[in-house]
Amino acid sequence: MHSAIRPANRFKPTLIALLVSAAVLPAAAATNATTNATTTNATTAPGQPAQHEETMTVVATPENDFKPGGDQLVPAYLDGQVAHGGRLGMMGEQKAMDVPFNVIGFTSKLIADKQATTIADVVRNDAGIQNVQGFGNFAETYRIRGFELDGDDMTFGGLPGVLPRQVVDTSMIERVEVFKGANGLFNGAATSGVGGMINLEPKHADDVPLTRIGLDYTSSSQIGTSLDVGRRFGDNNQFGVRVNLLQREGDTAVHDEKKRTTLASIGLDYRGDRFRSSLDFGYQKKTFHDGLLGVNISGVDFIPNVPDNSHNYSQKWVYSDIESQFGMTRAEYDLTDNWTAYAALGGQHSHELGDYASPTLLARNGDATIGRLDTNKYIDIFSGMAGIRGSFDTGFVSHKVNFGYSAEAHREKTAYAMALTPEDTNIYHTPDVPNPTADFFGGDMGNPRPTSRTRAEGYLLSDTLGILNDKALLTLGARHQSVTVRNYAYGTAQEDTSARFDKSRWTPTYGLVVKPWDNISLYANHTEALQPGSSAPEGTTNFGQTTGIIHSKQNEVGVKVDYQRIGGSLALFEIKKPSGVIVGDTYTLDGEQRHRGIELNVFGEPVLGFRVNGSATWLDPTITKSQDGQFDGKDPIGVPHYNMVLGAEYDIRPVTGLTATATVNRSGSQFVDSANTKKLDSYTTLDLGMRYRMKLQQNDLVWRAGVENVTNEKYWSNVESFGTYIYQGEPRTLKVSVSYDF
């Protein structure tokens, strides 16, 4: 059957031409312009002692030279692993101390030191984010403050709809920035991030030339090779080129499970006196074979014992190939010293092809059946934004205003095939079973037709008013959001008028920052958002269709501190949004999820040579307003009442360049069903590691070794949002890598 399926289309030339013309041609016309001397990819702080193990050969952005609101990255904090701030969508990069919202950034240095290969490996360093696997597939999804963020909805340089589908490799990423809380004002209606947003910033060339080669090993036999090259050109280093290449493949710590990643990306940028632009595009292909998926427990009233960590209860014919081509261009032009016009345009074309299968549990002894679902899906997304920001004074009141427009158009073409007669299996003693014959089809597997289209657009208007030399900052904003959803029948592309949605409204946001002292910010905010509901999952009668349009609200108060050596935040919040449940075989909106919580973050270097990054989140999640009160007062599916992370590093003084690392993750229990009759136990994992930085021919050579889940804890890590599949935590895994700069 697979021979009839067409290969993925290559990225459309029209998009590449549009991106190139928007980013490169204006830069070429400005080659004689002078440049700013600051770099935007700083990874160390100024004034850091030369003998410090963490010192890197980069040019740092001085704290006083940072200009908020644009694409220049917030300076990294001390050791270079954390940035106290990040991108607020269309409002650009902002220091956390100056905005009434909670945002933190993890740098490429943390990515390298943690040997993180995907975004999930990075954000597990923050307790406010829970890693969740997709519904019956290999996608990385997240819960921020207990609300799901689809991995496909992460933004790239503040632009949604650009990143590769489902799983994004870190090799091309300079920053992973986490915005906690409802963010509809800044990111619009195109994303699912009610509880927060993850933004990825691409790598661009620093002023210091870079050529870095890397080699990594992950148990049991994954080998990766990488190349990272950055150069600047021109009389004033105004042109930059950054290229990243990666190939990694082999067996994982789970028996017979294989993964492969191929990635190539290039980032071009121009830095002029008034004009700045960038062009980023790339290719990524992720392949999973004999991959371990979840266990379907929808038909039993118990949680099974956890199988051995290295045991694979999947089948050899299970696979997924996800291929993406993507690109983005951004530009800024200073109209005057106080006013800047900005624009961004991007898109992606992705193709997912796979045979998926998860055992459906029948008995406590592990007996189960396993069926089959084939998927052939094409996704095309285009998104863009444009606006103008500026500052002025009216008497003793300062103003920072932003007016912008953003839009995203999303089209999916999907076909699927199912085997209605499953094979017998067992999750503890798993036999090899034949691939069941597909006997039910949704659409033409060789030529998928459109199944859904969504369009989201909105106008943003905001003003941050400051008094007392900006010791008090009041942000007032509103976005007019419009969402259009169209669903189509499989195979015929005929519109399903019963699943047609249109909605628009103004959604307000307001927030206050008060700085009684230079090191402390008190803040509060209220924000609302309008966005498409989730797509119905596989196995439902309305599979693939978008279910309605949701309106969410958030209230939050908190305090942030920054004492140069140590910083952090404490927040109290409440978020409400309509909830989705499976009723019978249909996915629908029913009731409201209300999450009240406390969130704590601490990071920095309290003692020279000892660094800490810790966080904790306590939640009171509740379902309200469900039909006939059926689930009122119950916990939402998959939301633990607490998560905690404590990471620490210690420079071992007798050996220059040697550092020991440790990270502890603790997660509370979580309910698996809406009736709260089944629950996953709490769990704790420990990661330990070492790294050694040395000089070889005056160049940096860094060795890193780490063991994740040192105790080989056996645990069910999470359940997807519909309560059908539970997923097993990762086994003990050894990671070793070496990088050399020359």
C-alpha positions, 0 to 999 in steps of 0.5 A, a space after each residue: 500500500 505504501 508504494 502508492 503514497 507520494 513522497 513529500 512535496 519540496 518547499 514551494 519556490 514561491 515561499 523561498 523567493 518571497 522570504 529571500 526578497 524580503 530579507 536579502 534584497 533590502 540588506 544588499 541595498 544597505 551595504 554601506 550603512 554602519 552597524 551597531 556594535 552589539 551582538 544579539 546572541 550573547 551567552 555570557 555576562 560582562 565582567 565575568 572572571 576569566 578563570 571561571 570555568 563557564 567563560 566562553 569565547 563570545 562577545 556579550 551584549 552589555 546590559 545597558 546596550 539592550 534595547 527592548 521590543 525588537 529582536 535583540 536577545 535579552 542578555 544571559 544571566 551570569 553563567 550564560 545558561 538562563 536569561 531573565 526575560 524573553 520574547 513577548 510575541 509581537 512586543 519583541 524581546 523584553 526583560 522580565 523585570 520590566 513587564 507584568 508577565 512571567 518569562 524566562 529564557 534557556 540559552 544554547 549553552 544550557 542546551 549544550 551542557 544538558 546535552 538536550 536533543 529536543 525541546 522537551 529535554 530543555 523545558 524539563 528544567 522548569 517545573 511550570 512545564 510538563 512534558 506530554 506525548 501526543 495522542 497515539 503518536 510521537 509528538 512532543 506536547 506540553 502542559 504549561 500551568 496545567 494547560 496543553 500547548 501543542 508542539 506544533 503551536 510553538 513560535 519561531 522568532 515570535 512567528 507561529 506556524 513555522 517550526 517543523 512538525 511534532 518534534 524539533 531538534 535543538 541544534 539550530 536553536 539559540 534560545 528556548 523562551 518560556 512565556 507562562 500564562 495566557 498570551 493571546 495579546 502577544 501571540 494572537 489566536 493562532 496558538 493553543 497556548 492558554 497556559 503559556 507559550 514556548 518561543 524558539 530563537 534561531 542561531 545567528 552569527 556572533 562577531 567572533 568566528 565559530 567553527 564547531 564540530 560535535 560528536 555524541 553518543 546516547 545509549 544504547 547505540 545512537 551516534 550523532 555528528 554535528 557541524 556549527 559554523 558562523 561568520 560575519 562579513 563586511 566592513 563593519 561585520 554587517 552580514 552574518 551567516 550561520 549554518 548547522 548540520 546534524 545527523 543522528 541515528 541508532 537504537 535507544 535505551 528501549 530494546 529495538 527502538 530506533 530513531 533518526 534525525 537529519 537536519 540542515 539550517 541556515 541563518 542569514 542576517 544583516 545589521 545596519 544602523 537603522 535597518 536589520 533583517 534576517 532570513 532563516 530556513 531549514 530542513 528536518 526529518 525525524 524517523 521513528 521505527 519500532 517506537 514505543 507509544 502509549 498503552 490504551 487503558 480506556 477499557 479497564 478500570 485500573 492502572 497496570 504495573 509498569 513494564 521493565 524500562 527497557 522492554 518494548 511492547 510496540 511492534 517492528 512494523 510501527 513507524 513514523 516519518 515526519 519531514 518538514 521544510 520551513 522558512 522565516 524572514 524578519 526585518 526592522 527599520 528605525 523610522 526615527 530614533 524613537 519609532 521602528 517599523 517591523 515585519 515578519 513572514 514565514 511558513 512550513 510544508 510538512 509531511 507525516 507518514 506512518 503506521 501507528 499502533 498501541 496495545 489496548 489493555 484487557 487484563 492485569 496480567 498485561 493481555 492486550 490487543 493491538 491494531 493499526 492506524 496508517 496516516 498520510 498527512 500534509 500540512 501547509 502553513 503561512 503566517 506573518 505580522 507587521 507593525 510599528 512601535 515607538 515611544 513618546 512623553 506626555 508631560 511626566 508620563 512616558 509611553 511605549 506603544 505598539 500597533 500591529 497586525 498578524 495572521 496565520 492560514 493553516 491547511 491540512 490534507 489527511 487520509 487514514 486507514 485502520 485495521 478493525 480486527 486487532 492481533 493479540 499481544 501482551 505488554 509484559 511478554 510481547 510477541 511479534 505479531 503480523 501487521 493487521 490488514 487495513 480494512 477501513 479507510 478515511 480518504 485516499 491514502 495515495 492522494 489525501 484531500 483537504 480535511 481542515 482549514 483555519 484562519 486566525 488574524 488580529 490587530 494589536 494595540 498596546 501602550 505601556 505608560 510609565 511614571 516616576 522615571 518608569 518605577 511604575 509601568 501600566 500596560 494597557 492592550 487589546 487585540 481584535 481577534 478573528 477565527 475561522 474554522 472549516 472542516 471537510 469530509 475525508 476523501 471528498 473535501 466536501 465541507 461539513 457545515 455542522 463543524 463550521 465556526 466563525 468568531 471574532 471579538 476584542 480581548 483586553 489585557 492590562 498589567 501593572 509593574 511597580 519597582 519599589 527598589 531597583 532589584 524588585 518588581 511587583 506585578 499584576 495582570 489580566 488577559 484574555 484570548 480567543 483561539 481555535 479549539 483542539 482537533 479531535 483525536 484519532 479514534 473519534 467519529 470527528 477525528 481531525 476536525 477542529 472543535 469550536 472556538 474557545 475564549 480563555 481568561 487569566 488573572 495573575 499577581 507576583 513578585 520578581 527579584 534580580 540581585 545580579 548574582 541570583 534572581 527569580 519570581 513568585 506568582 499566583 494565578 488563575 486561568 479559565 478555559 473551556 474544556 474538551 472531553 470525549 463523549 461516547 466516540 465524539 470529541 466535544 467541548 464540555 465545561 470549563 477548566 479552572 486552574 489556580 496555582 503558585 509558581 516559584 523560580 530561583 536561578 543564579 550563582 549564590 556562591 562563586 562556582 556553585 550555580 542553581 536553577 530551581 522551580 516549583 509549581 503547585 496547582 489546584 485544577 478543577 472542572 466546573 460548568 460541565 453538562 448536568 454537573 457530571 464532572 464538577 469538582 473533579 480534577 482535569 485529566 493529566 494535571 498533577 497538583 505539583 511539579 518540582 525541579 532542582 538543578 545544580 552545578 559545582 565547579 570542582 576547584 582542584 581541577 580547572 574546567 571540571 564541573 559536576 551537575 545534578 538535576 532532580 525532577 519530582 512530579 505529583 500524581 495525576 488522574 487519568 479519567 474525567 471521573 477521577 477513578 484512575 490515577 498515575 502515581 507520583 515519581 522522582 528522577 535523578 540526573 547526574 553528570 560531569 563536564 570538562 573544558 580544556 584547551 587544545 591548540 588554544 581552542 576549546 574542547 569540551 567533554 560532557 557525560 551524563 546519566 539520566 534517571 540514574 536510579 532507573 525509576 519505573 513510572 508512568 510519566 503522563 497521560 494525554 489530554 483525552 485519558 486514553 493513553 498512558 506513557 512510560 517514563 524514559 529508562 536510565 540513559 547514558 549520554 556522552 558528547 564532545 565538541 571542538 571549536 577551531 
